Amino acid sequence: MGDGDSGDELFFVHAATWCVMSKILRVEFFQRVIPTNH
């Protein structure tokens, strides 16, 4: 495993993407399940 840097970078990108996706999905889920009166 010579390309350890690219592996770490890819992992970081995947982690960041998953974090953002989960946040967006969670917000949409709560907005659909719990209608807010704004």
C-alpha distance matrix in Angstrom:
0.0 3.8 5.7 6.3 9.9 10.4 9.1 11.6 14.1 14.1 14.7 17.4 19.0 19.2 20.6 23.1 24.1 24.7 26.7 28.9 29.4 30.4 32.8 34.4 34.7 36.2 38.7 39.7 40.1 42.4 44.3 45.1 45.8 47.6 49.8 50.3 53.6 52.6
3.8 0.0 3.8 5.7 8.4 9.3 9.5 11.7 13.6 14.4 15.6 17.7 19.2 20.0 21.6 23.6 24.8 25.8 27.7 29.5 30.3 31.6 33.8 35.2 36.0 37.5 39.7 40.8 41.6 43.7 45.4 46.4 47.4 49.0 51.0 51.3 54.4 53.2
5.7 3.8 0.0 3.8 5.5 5.6 6.4 8.9 10.2 10.9 12.5 14.5 15.7 16.8 18.5 20.3 21.3 22.7 24.5 26.2 27.0 28.6 30.6 31.9 32.8 34.5 36.5 37.6 38.5 40.6 42.2 43.2 44.4 46.0 47.7 48.0 51.1 49.7
6.3 5.7 3.8 0.0 3.8 5.6 5.0 6.2 8.6 9.8 10.5 12.3 14.2 15.3 16.3 18.3 19.9 20.9 22.4 24.4 25.5 26.6 28.5 30.2 31.1 32.5 34.6 36.0 36.7 38.6 40.4 41.6 42.5 44.0 45.9 46.0 49.2 47.9
9.9 8.4 5.5 3.8 0.0 3.8 5.3 5.2 6.1 8.5 9.8 10.5 12.3 14.2 15.2 16.4 18.2 19.8 21.0 22.6 24.1 25.5 27.0 28.6 29.9 31.3 33.1 34.5 35.6 37.4 39.0 40.4 41.5 42.8 44.5 44.4 47.4 45.8
10.4 9.3 5.6 5.6 3.8 0.0 3.8 5.5 5.0 6.0 8.5 9.7 10.4 12.1 14.0 15.2 16.2 18.0 19.7 21.0 22.1 23.9 25.6 26.8 28.0 29.7 31.5 32.6 33.8 35.9 37.2 38.4 39.8 41.2 42.8 42.9 45.9 44.4
9.1 9.5 6.4 5.0 5.3 3.8 0.0 3.8 5.4 5.1 6.2 8.6 9.9 10.5 12.2 14.2 15.3 16.4 18.2 20.1 20.8 22.2 24.3 25.7 26.5 28.1 30.2 31.4 32.1 34.3 35.9 37.0 38.0 39.6 41.5 41.8 45.0 43.7
11.6 11.7 8.9 6.2 5.2 5.5 3.8 0.0 3.8 5.4 5.0 6.1 8.6 9.8 10.4 12.2 14.1 15.2 16.3 18.3 19.7 20.8 22.5 24.3 25.4 26.6 28.6 30.1 31.0 32.7 34.5 35.8 36.8 38.0 39.9 39.9 43.1 41.8
14.1 13.6 10.2 8.6 6.1 5.0 5.4 3.8 0.0 3.8 5.4 5.1 6.2 8.6 9.8 10.5 12.2 14.1 15.3 16.6 18.1 19.8 21.2 22.6 24.0 25.5 27.1 28.5 29.8 31.6 33.0 34.4 35.7 36.9 38.5 38.4 41.4 39.9
14.1 14.4 10.9 9.8 8.5 6.0 5.1 5.4 3.8 0.0 3.8 5.4 5.1 6.1 8.5 9.9 10.5 12.1 14.1 15.4 16.2 18.0 19.9 21.1 22.1 23.9 25.7 26.7 27.8 30.0 31.4 32.5 33.8 35.3 37.0 37.2 40.3 39.0
14.7 15.6 12.5 10.5 9.8 8.5 6.2 5.0 5.4 3.8 0.0 3.8 5.5 5.1 6.1 8.6 9.8 10.4 12.1 14.3 15.1 16.2 18.2 19.9 20.7 22.0 24.2 25.5 26.2 28.2 30.0 31.1 32.1 33.5 35.5 35.7 39.0 37.9
17.4 17.7 14.5 12.3 10.5 9.7 8.6 6.1 5.1 5.4 3.8 0.0 3.8 5.4 5.0 6.1 8.5 9.8 10.5 12.3 14.0 15.2 16.5 18.3 19.7 20.9 22.6 24.3 25.3 26.9 28.5 30.1 31.2 32.3 34.0 33.9 37.0 35.6
19.0 19.2 15.7 14.2 12.3 10.4 9.9 8.6 6.2 5.1 5.5 3.8 0.0 3.8 5.4 5.2 6.0 8.5 9.8 10.6 12.0 14.0 15.4 16.5 18.0 19.7 21.2 22.4 23.8 25.7 26.9 28.4 29.8 31.1 32.5 32.5 35.5 34.1
19.2 20.0 16.8 15.3 14.2 12.1 10.5 9.8 8.6 6.1 5.1 5.4 3.8 0.0 3.8 5.5 5.1 6.0 8.5 10.0 10.3 11.9 14.1 15.3 16.0 17.8 19.8 20.8 21.7 23.9 25.4 26.5 27.7 29.3 31.0 31.4 34.6 33.6
20.6 21.6 18.5 16.3 15.2 14.0 12.2 10.4 9.8 8.5 6.1 5.0 5.4 3.8 0.0 3.8 5.5 5.2 6.1 8.7 9.8 10.4 12.3 14.3 15.2 16.2 18.3 19.9 20.6 22.3 24.2 25.6 26.4 27.7 29.6 29.8 33.1 32.1
23.1 23.6 20.3 18.3 16.4 15.2 14.2 12.2 10.5 9.9 8.6 6.1 5.2 5.5 3.8 0.0 3.8 5.5 5.1 6.3 8.5 9.9 10.7 12.4 14.2 15.3 16.7 18.4 19.8 21.2 22.6 24.4 25.6 26.5 28.1 27.9 31.0 29.6
24.1 24.8 21.3 19.9 18.2 16.2 15.3 14.1 12.2 10.5 9.8 8.5 6.0 5.1 5.5 3.8 0.0 3.8 5.4 5.2 6.0 8.5 9.9 10.6 12.0 14.0 15.4 16.4 17.9 19.9 21.0 22.3 23.9 25.2 26.6 26.8 29.9 28.7
24.7 25.8 22.7 20.9 19.8 18.0 16.4 15.2 14.1 12.1 10.4 9.8 8.5 6.0 5.2 5.5 3.8 0.0 3.8 5.5 5.0 5.9 8.4 9.9 10.3 11.8 14.0 15.2 15.9 18.0 19.6 20.7 21.8 23.3 25.1 25.7 29.0 28.2
26.7 27.7 24.5 22.4 21.0 19.7 18.2 16.3 15.3 14.1 12.1 10.5 9.8 8.5 6.1 5.1 5.4 3.8 0.0 3.8 5.5 5.3 6.2 8.7 10.0 10.5 12.3 14.3 15.2 16.5 18.3 20.0 20.9 21.8 23.7 23.7 27.0 26.0
28.9 29.5 26.2 24.4 22.6 21.0 20.1 18.3 16.6 15.4 14.3 12.3 10.6 10.0 8.7 6.3 5.2 5.5 3.8 0.0 3.8 5.5 5.1 6.2 8.6 9.8 10.6 12.3 14.0 15.5 16.5 18.3 19.9 20.7 22.0 21.9 25.0 23.7
29.4 30.3 27.0 25.5 24.1 22.1 20.8 19.7 18.1 16.2 15.1 14.0 12.0 10.3 9.8 8.5 6.0 5.0 5.5 3.8 0.0 3.8 5.4 5.2 6.0 8.4 9.9 10.5 11.9 14.2 15.2 16.4 17.9 19.4 20.8 21.4 24.6 23.8
30.4 31.6 28.6 26.6 25.5 23.9 22.2 20.8 19.8 18.0 16.2 15.2 14.0 11.9 10.4 9.9 8.5 5.9 5.3 5.5 3.8 0.0 3.8 5.5 5.1 5.9 8.5 9.8 10.2 12.1 14.0 15.2 16.0 17.4 19.4 20.0 23.5 23.1
32.8 33.8 30.6 28.5 27.0 25.6 24.3 22.5 21.2 19.9 18.2 16.5 15.4 14.1 12.3 10.7 9.9 8.4 6.2 5.1 5.4 3.8 0.0 3.8 5.5 5.1 6.2 8.6 9.8 10.6 12.2 14.2 15.3 15.9 17.5 17.5 20.8 20.1
34.4 35.2 31.9 30.2 28.6 26.8 25.7 24.3 22.6 21.1 19.9 18.3 16.5 15.3 14.3 12.4 10.6 9.9 8.7 6.2 5.2 5.5 3.8 0.0 3.8 5.4 5.1 6.2 8.5 10.0 10.5 12.2 14.1 15.1 16.1 16.3 19.5 18.6
34.7 36.0 32.8 31.1 29.9 28.0 26.5 25.4 24.0 22.1 20.7 19.7 18.0 16.0 15.2 14.2 12.0 10.3 10.0 8.6 6.0 5.1 5.5 3.8 0.0 3.8 5.5 5.1 5.9 8.6 9.8 10.5 12.0 13.7 15.2 16.3 19.8 19.6
36.2 37.5 34.5 32.5 31.3 29.7 28.1 26.6 25.5 23.9 22.0 20.9 19.7 17.8 16.2 15.3 14.0 11.8 10.5 9.8 8.4 5.9 5.1 5.4 3.8 0.0 3.8 5.5 5.0 6.2 8.5 9.9 10.4 11.5 13.6 14.5 18.1 18.2
38.7 39.7 36.5 34.6 33.1 31.5 30.2 28.6 27.1 25.7 24.2 22.6 21.2 19.8 18.3 16.7 15.4 14.0 12.3 10.6 9.9 8.5 6.2 5.1 5.5 3.8 0.0 3.8 5.4 5.3 6.1 8.6 10.0 10.2 11.4 11.6 15.0 14.7
39.7 40.8 37.6 36.0 34.5 32.6 31.4 30.1 28.5 26.7 25.5 24.3 22.4 20.8 19.9 18.4 16.4 15.2 14.3 12.3 10.5 9.8 8.6 6.2 5.1 5.5 3.8 0.0 3.8 5.5 5.0 6.1 8.5 9.8 10.5 11.7 15.0 15.0
40.1 41.6 38.5 36.7 35.6 33.8 32.1 31.0 29.8 27.8 26.2 25.3 23.8 21.7 20.6 19.8 17.9 15.9 15.2 14.0 11.9 10.2 9.8 8.5 5.9 5.0 5.4 3.8 0.0 3.8 5.5 5.3 6.0 8.2 10.1 12.0 15.7 16.5
42.4 43.7 40.6 38.6 37.4 35.9 34.3 32.7 31.6 30.0 28.2 26.9 25.7 23.9 22.3 21.2 19.9 18.0 16.5 15.5 14.2 12.1 10.6 10.0 8.6 6.2 5.3 5.5 3.8 0.0 3.8 5.4 5.1 5.3 7.7 9.0 12.8 13.9
44.3 45.4 42.2 40.4 39.0 37.2 35.9 34.5 33.0 31.4 30.0 28.5 26.9 25.4 24.2 22.6 21.0 19.6 18.3 16.5 15.2 14.0 12.2 10.5 9.8 8.5 6.1 5.0 5.5 3.8 0.0 3.8 5.7 5.4 5.6 6.8 10.4 11.1
45.1 46.4 43.2 41.6 40.4 38.4 37.0 35.8 34.4 32.5 31.1 30.1 28.4 26.5 25.6 24.4 22.3 20.7 20.0 18.3 16.4 15.2 14.2 12.2 10.5 9.9 8.6 6.1 5.3 5.4 3.8 0.0 3.8 5.7 6.1 9.0 12.2 13.6
45.8 47.4 44.4 42.5 41.5 39.8 38.0 36.8 35.7 33.8 32.1 31.2 29.8 27.7 26.4 25.6 23.9 21.8 20.9 19.9 17.9 16.0 15.3 14.1 12.0 10.4 10.0 8.5 6.0 5.1 5.7 3.8 0.0 3.8 6.2 9.4 12.8 14.9
47.6 49.0 46.0 44.0 42.8 41.2 39.6 38.0 36.9 35.3 33.5 32.3 31.1 29.3 27.7 26.5 25.2 23.3 21.8 20.7 19.4 17.4 15.9 15.1 13.7 11.5 10.2 9.8 8.2 5.3 5.4 5.7 3.8 0.0 3.8 6.2 9.6 12.0
49.8 51.0 47.7 45.9 44.5 42.8 41.5 39.9 38.5 37.0 35.5 34.0 32.5 31.0 29.6 28.1 26.6 25.1 23.7 22.0 20.8 19.4 17.5 16.1 15.2 13.6 11.4 10.5 10.1 7.7 5.6 6.1 6.2 3.8 0.0 3.8 6.6 9.1
50.3 51.3 48.0 46.0 44.4 42.9 41.8 39.9 38.4 37.2 35.7 33.9 32.5 31.4 29.8 27.9 26.8 25.7 23.7 21.9 21.4 20.0 17.5 16.3 16.3 14.5 11.6 11.7 12.0 9.0 6.8 9.0 9.4 6.2 3.8 0.0 3.8 5.8
53.6 54.4 51.1 49.2 47.4 45.9 45.0 43.1 41.4 40.3 39.0 37.0 35.5 34.6 33.1 31.0 29.9 29.0 27.0 25.0 24.6 23.5 20.8 19.5 19.8 18.1 15.0 15.0 15.7 12.8 10.4 12.2 12.8 9.6 6.6 3.8 0.0 3.8
52.6 53.2 49.7 47.9 45.8 44.4 43.7 41.8 39.9 39.0 37.9 35.6 34.1 33.6 32.1 29.6 28.7 28.2 26.0 23.7 23.8 23.1 20.1 18.6 19.6 18.2 14.7 15.0 16.5 13.9 11.1 13.6 14.9 12.0 9.1 5.8 3.8 0.0
